[in-house]
Amino acid sequence: MKKLFYALISILICCISFSFFFQRIVTAEDQNIEILLAGVDSEPLSIKIGDLESKNNTIELWHHSGKYWSYKGIQIRDEIFGDELGNEHKLEEAINEEITFEIPLDQNLYNKLINNKKIKIYCSSILTTQKTNSNIPIAKLFYDRPIIEIKENKLFFKAKPKLHFYTKDNINFSKIIGDTLNVNIPIVDPDYGHNSYAIWKRTAKNDLGATDSYFDKDDPYAWAPA
């Protein structure tokens, strides 16, 4: 029985915190939203009208035993990477797409936001590093500034993500577990996400099992804690 092997690259793009400020109360159809980023811009001195934390916003990239990446409806063959399957910049270029998170808003906050013509939204990350719990700046998660729209009781956050693989000493899973996967699957930097694995039958849509991985940046060969 042949099996298909899939490696899931889950990138923890978010844990993003939003603070909303207004300059004046004006109801209007066309809203002017200024996007400010923590660590890049100063926090506004305007009146704060609300806060929002949005957790567990992720993107998933699958690597298949057929030697290609998939992301939504996109298939990216391994050939374009040469011997650099773990080159995150080449993968970003191949995807070449912004992602959109739809974040539900409390009705009271939503009403305040849509009733203001000029709004400043101060975006920060609450993602932290694996070892020191140091904050990871939002500028390390996305290229440029996001585009934000407020409508339909949601905040629509659109931006092009940065991918982060662990590249120190050219470590990959083949070096850790042997040539079991028959491909040098890159390891996600655990500060930004994790790897997962699933096995399926070729002849039937049966899930034979799945697991998340554990990876310690200080000791790549360490077993997961009991």
Steps between C-alpha positions, in 0.01 A plus 500: 500500500645830397465793732514872449707693746429864572705741704312799630681827549290709734615859533367688799456830327303659773417565843452860399380775725306796368440831673251740349524877527282771354561865419143619483153351490363528148266253338594441139481232233867526406730432792859617529703237688863570586701187581778532757742224600655447842877531485475711186258780588431684822184404684228760428411763756140511378214371714491121513160351424577131526741206495488162334720193516472239227678168559567186298500659157712265289583398148561137406744380236503128418794316350393181320679174428444582132774762543301819499369763739131590512340813636125535449461431127866559413747218427871582503736233367823426685700547180483878523690490831792290378685389813340781705165350598520691827559838337214700650553795265462282190186349650360846576568605141332186366189558711506874422175562680363711781292325763183634658387431855135565582486597866157530667434821691290558808185685395569794731854545366383455142241775544763737637734430211254542214374826649841664472633640176867512599644211698852403597561129555815415693604140426736298715595134535452297816702211356802413718821302457524137613784544749490853639136600447627815331245679286530448124441831317212502255739626230661152506168338412393699195641696209403866487190625679180300505179616338211510747130530426215512750170363373240229564581501873855390423850635466659383174879489536687453171879470471780298341653268760865428564592132537756387757689170479773383737819513292784480754759231413275388210298285739198325345287200594708259294794570730285438806294194404687363197385478140149389599331789321704469179518878483674767705195658662596838649437561867280790600668734746308414822475869584266535203322167459542124482508195274225239493477170313218290357484169310220412257422200276536555128200281425259641756444819690601345829703694751755256643630740759636845567730659753658832591875518535717629783817697431740659746721769343768448766502121458364395158537128581312517831192285558171671575434547873293220654 
